Every structure is written in C-alpha cells, then in structure tokens.
Amino acid sequence: MEQARLADRGKRVLSDAEQRRRERAALKLRENLARRKQQARARRAGEAEDGIGLPAANPVPGPAPNQGSAGDLSEE
C-alpha cells in the first residue's frame, strides 16, 4: 500500500492546495476572534455595536406590533 508522504518528524506533508486552505481558514478564525473581542469591549464600555450583521436584526421605525390596548378589540 502507498503511504501518505511524511516529513522528517512523521507529520504528513500537505499539498499546496491544502496548505492554502488551512491558511485561509486560520485567517478567517483570527478575523472572527478580533471581531468578537471588539464586540465584547464595546458591550463592556456601553457603546453601541457597529451595526454589521443580519438586516432582520435591525429595528424598523414605527409602532411595535401588539402594542394596542385591550379596549381596541371591542365590537360594536
């Protein structure tokens, strides 16, 4: 059987594509960590978040749903 290529210390040698994929994944993880740290610092400082995220999470101006009083449902 053919064994995977191994480096001097017994670790598997990665192909160029696999190495680039891992580098991209590591970069994304570092960006995510930095973003989460910034969000945590902003929450501790009482600052508003930067607004980046899902559009549905942003409040829409106007009356909130189900804000009517109980008297509004009377039928005459």
N, C-alpha and C positions, 0 to 999 in steps of 0.2 A: 504494500500500500504506500501511497505517496503521503508524506508528512507535510504539514504546513511549514513554510520557511521560518526558521528560528534564528534569533540574534544570538550573540555570544552568551548571554546570560539566560537563555532558554525562553525569552519572550518572543512572541510572534511578531514577525516583521510585517508592518502594514503596507498595503498598496498606497500609491499616491492618492487615489480617489478616496480611500478610507481615511487617510490621514487628513485630507482637506475637509472631509465631512466632520470628523471629530473636532477639528479646529473651528469650523463654523458653529458647531453645537456648543463648544466651550465659550465662544464669543457671545452667543445668544444668552447663555446662562449668566455670564458676567454682566451683560446689559440688564437682564431681568433683576439680578441681585441689586445693582446700583439703583434701578428704578424703585424697587421695594424699600430700600434703605431711605431714599429721598421721601417716599410717601410716609414712612414711619416718622422721620424727622419732622415733616410738615404737620402730622397729627399731634405730635408731642408739643410743637410750638403753637398749635391752634390755628395754623394757616389753612387756607382753602387748598384743595388739590388742584392740579393743573388742568383738569377737565378732559384729559385724554382717556378714552375708554369707549364703552358702548354708547351709541346715541340714545338708546332707550333709557339709559340710566340718568339722563339729563332731565330735570323737571321742566314741564311745559307751563308757561304762564297762563293764568286764568283760574276759574273756580275748580276746586278739587272735587272729584266725584264723591257722591254720597254725603254731601255737606248740607243737604236740606234739612229743615226741621220736621218733626213728626206731624205738625199741622198741615203740611203741604200735601199730604196724601188724602185729604178729606174729599169725598164725592158728594156733590150737592145736586 
